[in-house]
Amino acid sequence: MRAPFFEAAGDKTFAFGRNWLSYTKLVSEQRIAAATASLAEALPYPDMTGRSFLDVGCGSGLFSLAAQRLGATVHSFDQDAESVRAAAWLRGRFGSLDGWVIEQGSIIDHDYTRRIGQFDVVYAWGVLHHTGDLWTALAAAAGLVAPNGSLFVAVYNDQGFESRVWTRVKRSYNDASPLNRRLLIAASYCYLHRHDPLRTAARLALRRRGTAGRVLRPRGMSARHDLVDWVGGYPFEVAKPERVFTAVHDRGFELRRLTTCAGGLGCNEFVFERRSAGDGTTAEDGAYRDQAKSGICAPRQQRPDAGA
C-alpha cells in the first residue's frame, strides 16, 4: 500500500480510499475494540443482534466491522474503489463474509440508493460533507432509515471564516505537488497544535522511542491518517448543528443524541430516530431542538476526524 502523502498531483478531489487503504495496516484488535465501544455507546441498542446496519461511505470498513462484532448484518458501500478494497481486506482479516456485503456506490446516486432498501441503523460519520452535495446526501441517508430506526451522522462544524480558509487549503493540497503537499501537512499540523506545544513535544518524543502506538485516538483512529484526511479532504462542506437538526427533524426524525465540538474545529455528531407513521413531535424533541440551536448539548472538544 502506498503512503497517503503521495496521491497523484493535480487531482481535483482527495484520494480518500488510498488514505484508508493505508490505514488498514494499523488496524488491530485494540483499535477494533475502541471503535466497537464508541459505536455501542452512541446507539440506543448496543446489542445489534437481528438488526441491519448500513455504512455509508465505509472508508476502511472499521465501523462496519464494529457493527458486525455487535451482532448486526452489515451492508457497506463507498464510491472510492480503494475504500471498497480496504473494507474487503478488513472483512477478510478480522470479520466474516456471512452477513456483510461490500459494494461500490454513492449516497447521491439515486438509482443505487433506491435498490438497497432500508436499514435499522444508517451510519454516515464524516462522509456526507465530502460528497459535493451535503444536503442531497443527508436527505438520501435519512430516506434509507427504516421506521423506528436510527440515523447516526457526523458533519463538519461551520466556523464561518475559518471554514472558508480550510476550504482553500484543501483545494491547494489537491492541486499541489507531492513536496508542497508535505509542506501543507506540516504547516497544518503546527497550526492545529499551536495551543498545546508541550503535549506535541511529548508525543514526538514517544514516537522516536517507538511507543506512540500505545495511546489510541478516540474511535480507534490514526492521528496521521486523520490529519491527511483533514488537510486534503475535498469536496468539503460545513453546517451549523441547528441546520442539520432541522433538515433531519423535518423528515420525521427525533434527535436522541447530540455531541458537539463546542463550536470549534471538527464534527458535530447526531443520532436521530425515525418516527413511526402518525407519530408527532414530542416535548422531549422540542427540548432537543432548543439544545441543538444553542450548541450546548454534550459539548466535546475534538480534533478533525474523518469517517472510517
TAMO-V917898 format. One record per residue. SS is DSSP state (H for helix, E for strand, L for the rest). PSI is psi as a letter, one per 40 degrees, with the letter a starting at -180 (NA if undefined). Layout:
SS/PSI
SS/PSI
This chain:
L/i
L/i
L/i
L/e
L/e
L/f
L/i
L/h
L/i
L/e
L/i
L/d
L/i
L/i
L/g
H/d
H/d
H/d
H/d
H/d
H/d
H/d
H/d
H/d
H/d
H/e
L/h
L/i
H/d
H/d
H/d
H/d
H/d
H/d
H/d
H/d
H/d
H/d
H/d
H/d
H/d
H/d
L/i
L/e
L/g
L/d
L/h
L/e
L/h
L/e
L/i
E/i
E/h
E/h
E/h
E/h
L/g
L/e
L/b
L/e
L/e
H/d
H/d
H/d
H/d
H/d
H/d
H/d
H/d
L/e
L/e
L/i
E/h
E/h
E/h
E/i
E/i
E/i
L/e
L/h
H/d
H/d
H/d
H/d
H/d
H/d
H/d
H/d
H/d
H/d
H/d
H/d
H/d
H/e
L/a
L/i
L/d
L/h
L/f
E/h
E/h
E/h
E/i
E/h
L/i
L/i
L/d
L/e
L/h
H/d
H/d
H/d
H/d
H/d
H/e
H/e
L/a
L/i
E/i
E/d
E/h
E/h
E/h
E/g
E/h
L/f
L/d
H/d
H/e
H/e
L/e
L/e
L/g
H/d
H/d
H/d
H/d
H/d
H/d
H/d
H/d
H/d
H/e
L/e
E/h
E/i
E/h
E/e
E/i
E/i
E/h
E/h
E/i
E/h
E/h
E/h
E/h
L/h
L/e
L/b
H/d
H/d
H/d
H/d
H/d
H/d
H/d
H/d
H/d
H/d
H/d
H/d
H/d
H/e
H/e
L/i
L/i
H/d
H/d
H/d
H/d
H/d
H/d
H/d
H/d
H/d
H/d
H/d
H/d
H/d
H/d
H/d
L/e
L/d
L/e
L/g
H/d
H/d
H/d
H/d
H/d
H/d
H/d
H/d
H/d
H/d
H/d
H/d
L/e
L/f
L/e
H/d
H/e
H/d
L/h
L/i
L/i
H/i
H/e
H/e
L/i
L/h
H/d
H/d
H/d
H/d
H/d
H/d
H/d
H/d
H/d
H/e
L/g
L/h
L/i
L/h
L/i
L/i
E/i
L/i
H/d
H/d
H/d
H/d
H/d
H/d
H/d
H/d
H/d
L/e
L/e
L/f
E/i
E/i
E/h
E/d
E/h
E/h
E/h
E/i
L/f
L/f
L/e
L/a
L/h
L/a
E/i
E/h
E/h
E/h
E/h
E/i
E/h
E/h
L/i
L/i
L/h
L/e
L/i
L/i
L/h
L/i
H/d
H/d
H/d
H/d
H/d
H/d
H/d
H/d
H/d
H/d
H/d
H/e
L/f
L/e
L/h
L/f
E/i
L/h
L/h
L/i
L/i
L/h
L/h
L/i
L/i
L/NA
